[in-house]
């Protein structure tokens, strides 16, 4: 696997895992910036490669009455402010081809939402910006199906691709993570990210809202890192109960440091074992 490089971060290829973390949605400029500062300070002290994530629009909320975010223009202004102050790479998701270019002027990574992972025009538009493209594998896709979405980006001239696992639909209102998916998708030759917190959603299980099982973040993240993923994606919030999106599956910020210590230890063992096997 050839690593995907982003500034001084190398993702994949046996490098330590990268952390992609932040709030589900931009709630305010102050909240996004202060959380980014805390995340950046922690990850720098632990020497964990870090990418800040936040959405300017959650276009697929269960209910039309749910908070979606500030929108493209104001959301990108907030992300630009975060990037200027904190000086970390930025990831955000896009939902329409027309959003790709303006988002790419600020974001270093353009994310394709799972529900849109087969949308050719969206994938191609993201690819043509030259930014890293993170494709979230749809809950309805098998691991090897991700190769078709990856090919759409690569064929558009952009080999800078990440593939993210975020659980597979399992009956009604439930997701499961098949640990076999990680080596299967890594065989495609691109770094694989594990979206732990979204994998713990219970989609639509509430009355017009998605609920979740945040109490299982630590064991699920540990299992994914042991399986050799190249990055971990976590929605982190200072007060999850007050989060305006995905409150029930976000990680409390105060629980992040002990989790990172645990994941770093597991990652060293997993990467050392992989290196020995590969000679």
Secondary structure, DSSP 8 states (H G I E B T S, - for coil): ---EEETTEEESTT---EEEEE-SB---HHHHHHHHHHHHHHHHHHT--EEEE-BS--TT-SSTTS---S-HHHHHHHHHHHHHHH--EEEEEE-STTHHHHHHTT-SEEEE-GGGTT-HHHHHHHHHTTSEEEEE--TTS-GGGHHHHHHHHHHTT---EEEEE--EE-SSS-EE--THHHHHHHTTTSEEEEEHHHHTEETT-SSSS-EE-GGGHHHHHHHHHHTT-SEEEEEEETTGGG-SS-GGG-EEGGGHHHHHHHHHHHHHHHHHHHHHHT-
